[in-house]
């Protein structure tokens, strides 16, 4: 402030001493003043640029540090996410293995208990069978013995009854002959002695003949009785063998009937399966015939084109199905092979258990969710990187120059370019001179 006051005092003294100058000196002084002002502006700009550069450098350093910190955070987050995923998979596998172990343990316990139950049932069944066998053997032996005794008694009774009947018949016949003989004897005795002799001879002959007949009939009865007894004994010996054979035959018949029923069931199922396949093949043949009729209705050129296209399509599909690419097969054979493979795959899919399907669906759902989360995080990282790049571009971008007209005080004129100086008119110049230094007449 003191220096400024001294300068102002000196200027006042100089102004008192100064005399009015020429226009040339005034122009020279104005140009020097303009140069001084321009130098001051340049110095201020340099100072501002240096301060801006230092500030930008500090901002860059802080941004770089923030970016590094953000990257560290992202790396930590990714590491934690991967760790969480691995822990989840580990826990899932651990729970799965534990569940499988528990299931195996429970199944083993069930198998052990079932084995015990089966052993106990088998023992009970064996005991029951042995008891039943012993009872059946005893009953069969008792029945066989009773049957044998009854059959023997029946045979003996029948033989005795037959012998008794035959003996009674012989006795009756002998009595009749004796009565006739006595009657004839009486008659012959009355008639004559010769007749009586002849009668006696005849009676002797008849007696001898009767005795011979009686003896022969008794021997025949005994022979018949012996034959009957032998036959009865042979039948009694053969009856247990026949019973055993009958039992074996009944068991064989039952087993064969059960086997035949099982075979019939299997054959019926196979017949149903074959009928369903035949129906499916018939339907496919009907469809193919319809397609063939449709293709036959088309013109030959179009048909060739369609057939070629279909052949290429079937060959591509068959190449995916079977990589051997057998060129000897026709398109219809390839289609039939593909249909057969599709049917087998569908049957296998139908045979898959529902628990396994539900577990696979849950696993796929969890994988899909994890992939969605990863995709979302990746998009967020990309957006954050784009924002960081934009921030870096803004920071490293040159500061835009100040546009518009610069504000200056009244006692300091605005510096002009050469083009503006050429364009200015002398009247405007005079106005400025008048404004600054007053009119010339006043001087």
C-alpha positions in Angstrom: 0.0 0.0 0.0 2.8 2.4 0.8 4.5 1.7 -2.5 1.2 2.1 -4.3 0.7 5.5 -2.6 4.2 6.5 -3.5 3.6 5.5 -7.1 0.4 7.5 -7.2 2.2 10.6 -5.8 4.9 10.2 -8.4 2.3 9.9 -11.1 0.5 13.0 -9.9 3.8 14.9 -9.9 4.6 13.6 -13.3 1.2 14.5 -14.6 1.7 18.0 -13.3 5.0 18.2 -15.0 3.8 16.3 -18.2 2.9 18.2 -21.1 0.4 17.1 -23.8 2.1 14.4 -26.0 1.7 13.6 -29.7 -0.5 10.8 -31.1 2.5 8.6 -31.9 3.8 8.6 -28.4 0.3 7.9 -27.2 0.0 4.9 -29.6 3.4 3.6 -28.5 2.4 3.9 -24.8 -0.8 2.1 -25.5 0.9 -0.7 -27.3 3.4 -1.1 -24.4 0.5 -1.1 -22.0 -1.2 -3.8 -24.0 1.9 -5.9 -24.0 2.2 -5.5 -20.2 -1.4 -6.6 -19.8 -0.9 -9.5 -22.1 2.2 -10.6 -20.2 0.3 -10.4 -17.0 -2.5 -12.5 -18.5 0.0 -15.1 -19.8 1.6 -15.3 -16.3 -1.8 -15.7 -14.7 -2.7 -18.4 -17.2 0.6 -20.2 -16.6 0.0 -20.0 -12.8 -3.6 -21.3 -13.3 -2.4 -24.0 -15.6 0.2 -25.1 -13.2 -2.4 -25.2 -10.4 -4.8 -27.0 -12.6 -2.1 -29.5 -13.6 -1.3 -30.1 -9.9 -4.9 -30.5 -9.1 -5.4 -32.9 -12.0 -2.4 -34.9 -11.0 -3.8 -35.1 -7.5 -7.2 -36.1 -8.9 -5.6 -38.7 -11.1 -3.7 -40.1 -8.2 -6.9 -40.3 -6.1 -8.8 -41.8 -9.0 -6.1 -44.4 -9.6 -6.1 -45.2 -5.9 -9.9 -45.4 -5.9 -9.9 -47.6 -9.0 -7.3 -49.9 -7.4 -9.3 -50.0 -4.2 -12.5 -50.8 -6.2 -10.7 -53.5 -8.1 -9.4 -54.9 -4.9 -13.0 -54.9 -3.6 -14.2 -56.6 -6.8 -11.5 -59.2 -6.5 -12.4 -59.7 -2.9 -16.1 -60.0 -3.8 -15.3 -62.4 -6.6 -13.1 -64.5 -4.3 -15.9 -64.5 -1.7 -18.5 -65.5 -4.3 -16.3 -68.3 -5.6 -15.6 -69.4 -2.0 -19.4 -69.3 -1.3 -20.1 -71.3 -4.4 -17.5 -73.9 -3.5 -18.8 -74.0 0.0 -22.4 -74.4 -1.3 -21.3 -77.2 -3.6 -19.3 -78.8 -0.8 -22.3 -78.6 1.5 -24.6 -79.9 -1.2 -22.3 -82.8 -2.0 -21.7 -83.4 1.7 -25.5 -83.4 2.4 -26.0 -85.7 -0.6 -23.3 -88.1 0.5 -24.7 -88.1 4.1 -28.2 -88.7 2.7 -26.9 -91.5 0.6 -25.0 -93.0 3.6 -28.2 -92.7 5.7 -30.2 -94.4 3.0 -27.7 -97.1 2.6 -27.5 -97.6 6.4 -31.3 -97.8 6.6 -31.5 -100.2 3.7 -28.8 -102.4 5.2 -30.7 -102.4 8.5 -33.9 -103.2 6.6 -32.2 -106.0 4.7 -30.7 -107.4 8.0 -34.1 -107.3 9.6 -35.8 -108.8 6.6 -33.1 -111.5 6.5 -33.8 -112.3 10.1 -37.5 -112.4 9.5 -37.0 -114.6 6.4 -34.7 -117.0 8.4 -37.3 -117.2 11.2 -40.0 -117.8 8.7 -37.9 -120.4 6.9 -37.2 -122.2 10.2 -40.9 -122.1 11.1 -41.8 -123.3 7.7 -39.3 -126.1 7.8 -40.6 -127.2 11.3 -44.1 -127.0 10.0 -43.2 -129.1 6.9 -41.3 -131.6 9.0 -44.3 -131.9 11.4 -46.7 -132.2 8.6 -44.5 -134.8 6.8 -44.3 -136.9 10.0 -48.0 -136.7 10.5 -48.7 -137.4 6.9 -46.3 -140.4 7.0 -47.9 -141.7 10.2 -51.4 -141.2 8.7 -50.4 -142.8 5.4 -48.8 -145.7 7.3 -51.9 -146.1 9.5 -54.2 -145.8 6.5 -52.1 -148.2 4.5 -52.1 -150.7 7.3 -55.8 -150.4 7.9 -56.4 -150.5 4.2 -54.2 -153.6 3.8 -56.0 -155.3 6.7 -59.4 -154.4 5.4 -58.5 -155.6 1.9 -57.1 -158.8 3.3 -60.2 -159.4 5.4 -62.4 -158.5 2.5 -60.5 -160.9 0.3 -60.7 -163.7 2.9 -64.4 -163.1 3.5 -65.1 -163.1 -0.2 -63.0 -166.2 -0.7 -64.7 -167.9 2.2 -68.2 -166.8 1.0 -67.5 -168.2 -2.4 -66.1 -171.4 -1.1 -69.0 -171.8 1.3 -71.5 -171.2 -1.6 -69.7 -173.7 -3.8 -69.7 -176.3 -0.9 -73.3 -175.7 -0.3 -74.1 -176.1 -4.0 -72.1 -179.4 -4.0 -73.9 -180.7 -0.9 -77.3 -179.9 -2.3 -76.4 -181.6 -5.5 -75.1 -184.7 -3.6 -78.2 -184.8 -1.5 -80.3 -184.7 -4.7 -78.3 -187.4 -6.2 -78.6 -189.5 -3.0 -82.3 -189.1 -2.9 -82.6 -190.1 -6.6 -80.3 -193.0 -5.8 -82.4 -194.2 -2.9 -85.5 -193.9 -5.0 -84.0 -195.7 -7.9 -82.6 -198.3 -5.6 -86.0 -199.0 -4.2 -87.6 -199.2 -7.6 -84.8 -201.5 -8.9 -85.1 -203.8 -5.9 -88.8 -204.1 -6.6 -88.2 -204.8 -10.3 -85.5 -207.4 -10.4 -82.3 -208.5 -9.0 -80.4 -207.8 -12.2 -81.7 -204.4 -12.3 -80.8 -204.2 -8.7 -77.3 -205.2 -9.6 -77.1 -202.9 -12.5 -78.6 -200.3 -10.2 -76.0 -201.0 -7.6 -73.3 -200.7 -10.2 -74.8 -197.5 -11.6 -75.1 -196.2 -8.0 -71.4 -197.0 -7.4 -70.5 -195.2 -10.6 -72.6 -192.3 -9.7 -71.0 -192.2 -6.2 -67.5 -192.4 -7.7 -68.4 -189.7 -10.2 -70.0 -187.5 -7.5 -67.0 -187.9 -5.2 -64.6 -187.1 -8.1 -66.7 -184.0 -8.9 -66.7 -182.8 -5.3 -62.9 -183.2 -4.9 -62.3 -181.4 -8.2 -64.5 -178.5 -7.2 -62.7 -178.1 -3.8 -59.3 -178.0 -5.4 -60.4 -175.5 -7.9 -61.9 -173.4 -5.1 -58.5 -173.6 -3.2 -56.6 -172.7 -6.4 -58.9 -169.7 -7.0 -58.6 -168.6 -3.4 -54.8 -168.8 -3.6 -54.8 -166.8 -6.8 -57.1 -164.2 -5.3 -54.9 -163.9 -2.2 -51.8 -163.5 -4.3 -53.5 -160.8 -6.4 -54.6 -159.0 -3.3 -51.2 -159.1 -1.8 -49.6 -157.8 -5.0 -52.2 -155.0 -5.2 -51.5 -154.2 -1.5 -47.8 -153.9 -2.2 -48.3 -151.7 -5.3 -50.8 -149.3 -3.7 -48.1 -147.1 -1.8 -46.0 -146.9 -5.0 -49.1 -145.8 -6.9 -49.9 -143.2 -4.2 -46.3 -141.8 -4.4 -46.4 -141.7 -8.2 -49.8 -140.0 -8.0 -48.5 -137.4 -5.6 -45.4 -136.8 -7.8 -47.7 -136.5 -10.8 -50.0 -134.0 -9.0 -47.0 -131.9 -7.9 -45.6 -132.0 -11.4 -49.0 -131.0 -12.8 -49.2 -128.1 -10.4 -45.7 -126.8 -11.1 -46.2 -127.2 -14.9 -49.5 -125.4 -14.6 -47.9 -122.5 -12.7 -45.0 -122.4 -15.2 -47.5 -122.4 -18.1 -49.4 -119.6 -16.4 -46.3 -117.5 -16.1 -45.2 -118.3 -19.6 -48.7 -117.4 -20.8 -48.6 -114.1 -19.0 -45.2 -113.3 -20.5 -46.3 -114.4 -23.9 -49.5 -112.3 -23.5 -47.4 -109.2 -22.5 -45.1 -109.8 -25.5 -48.1 -110.3 -27.8 -49.6 -107.0 -26.5 -46.2 -105.2 -27.0 -45.8 -106.7 -30.5 -49.4 -105.7 -31.4 -48.8 -102.2 -30.2 -45.5 -102.0 -32.2 -47.3 -103.5 -35.2 -50.0 -100.9 -34.9 -47.4 -98.1 -34.6 -45.6 -99.5 -37.6 -48.9 -99.7 -39.4 -49.7 -96.1 -38.6 -46.2 -95.0 -39.7 -46.6 -97.0 -42.9 -50.0 -95.4 -43.5 -48.5 -91.9 -42.9 -45.6 -92.8 -45.2 -48.0 -94.0 -47.9 -50.0 -90.8 -47.6 -46.8 -88.8 -47.9 -45.8 -91.0 -50.9 -49.2 -90.3 -52.6 -48.8 -86.6 -51.9 -45.3 -86.6 -53.4 -46.5 -88.6 -56.4 -49.1 -85.9 -57.0 -46.3 -83.4 -57.4 -44.5 -82.9 -60.7 -41.4 -84.9 -61.4 -39.0 -81.9 -61.2 -40.5 -80.7 -57.9 -40.6 -84.3 -56.7 -36.9 -84.7 -57.4 -36.1 -81.5 -55.6 -38.2 -82.5 -52.6 -36.7 -86.0 -52.5 -33.2 -84.6 -52.7 -34.0 -82.1 -49.9 -35.6 -84.8 -47.7 -32.6 -87.1 -48.4 -30.2 -84.4 -47.3 -32.2 -83.7 -44.2 -32.5 -87.4 -43.3 -28.7 -87.9 -44.0 -27.8 -85.0 -41.7 -30.2 -86.3 -39.0 -28.8 -89.8 -39.4 -25.2 -88.5 -39.3 -26.1 -86.9 -35.9 -27.7 -90.2 -34.8 -25.1 -92.6 -36.2 -21.6 -91.1 -37.1 -20.7 -94.1 -39.2 -22.7 -92.6 -42.1 -23.6 -95.7 -44.0 -24.3 -94.6 -47.5 -25.8 -98.0 -48.5 -29.0 -97.3 -46.5 -31.9 -95.5 -48.1 -33.8 -92.6 -46.7 -36.7 -94.7 -45.5 -34.4 -97.1 -43.7 -32.6 -94.1 -42.1 -36.0 -92.7 -41.0 -37.1 -96.1 -39.5 -33.8 -96.3 -37.6 -34.2 -92.8 -36.3 -37.8 -93.5 -35.2 -36.7 -96.7 -33.5 -34.0 -94.9 -31.7 -36.4 -92.1 -30.6 -38.9 -94.7 -29.3 -36.2 -96.4 -27.3 -35.0 -93.1 -25.9 -38.6 -92.2 -24.9 -39.0 -95.6 -23.2 -35.8 -95.0 -21.3 -37.0 -91.5 -20.3 -40.3 -93.0 -19.1 -38.4 -95.6 -17.1 -36.4 -92.9 -15.3 -37.6 -92.5 -11.6 -39.4 -89.4 -10.6 -37.1 -88.7 -7.6 -34.1 -88.6 -9.9 -35.9 -86.3 -12.3 -36.9 -83.9 -9.5 -33.3 -83.8 -8.2 -32.0 -83.1 -11.7 -34.6 -80.3 -12.1 -33.6 -78.7 -8.8 -29.9 -78.9 -9.8 -30.6 -77.4 -13.2 -32.6 -74.6 -11.5 -29.8 -73.8 -9.1 -27.3 -73.8 -11.9 -29.5 -71.5 -13.9 -29.9 -69.1 -10.9 -26.1 -69.1 -10.4 -25.5 -68.4 -14.1 -28.0 -65.5 -13.9 -26.3 -64.1 -10.9 -22.9 -64.4 -12.6 -24.3 -62.7 -15.7 -25.8 -59.9 -13.6 -22.5 -59.4 -11.8 -20.6 -59.4 -15.0 -22.9 -56.7 -16.5 -22.5 -54.6 -13.4 -18.7 -54.9 -13.6 -18.8 -53.9 -17.3 -21.0 -50.9 -16.5 -18.7 -49.9 -13.6 -15.6 -50.2 -15.9 -17.4 -48.1 -18.5 -18.1 -45.5 -15.8 -14.5 -45.6 -14.7 -13.3 -45.1 -18.3 -15.6 -42.2 -18.7 -14.3 -40.6 -15.5 -10.7 -41.2 -16.6 -11.4 -39.6 -20.0 -13.0 -36.6 -18.3 -10.0 -36.3 -16.0 -7.4 -36.6 -18.7 -9.3 -34.5 -21.2 -8.0 -31.0 -21.7 -9.9 -28.2 -20.0 -12.0 -26.3 -22.5 -11.0 -22.7 -23.2 -13.0 -19.9 -21.9 -15.3 -18.7 -24.6 -17.0 -15.3 -25.1 -15.7 -11.8 -24.6 -13.3 -11.2 -21.7 -14.4 -8.7 -19.1 -12.0 -5.8 -18.6 -12.1 -2.6 -16.6 -12.8 0.7 -18.4 -9.3 2.1 -17.9 -7.8 -1.0 -19.5 -8.6 -1.4 -23.2 -9.2 -4.9 -24.7 -6.4 -6.3 -26.8 -7.4 -6.9 -30.4 -6.1 -9.2 -33.1 -4.7 -8.0 -36.4 -7.8 -8.8 -38.3 -9.9 -6.7 -35.8 -7.4 -3.8 -36.1 -7.7 -3.9 -39.9 -11.5 -4.0 -39.7 -11.8 -1.1 -37.3 -12.6 2.3 -38.7 -10.8 5.5 -37.9 -14.0 7.0 -36.4 -14.1 4.3 -33.8 -10.4 4.8 -33.1 -11.1 8.5 -32.6 -13.9 7.7 -30.2 -11.6 5.6 -28.1 -9.0 8.3 -28.1 -11.6 10.9 -27.1 -12.9 8.5 -24.4 -9.4 8.0 -23.0 -7.6 11.3 -23.5 -10.3 13.7 -24.3 -10.8 15.7 -27.5 -7.9 17.2 -29.3 -9.1 20.8 -29.0 -9.0 20.3 -25.2 -5.3 19.4 -25.4 
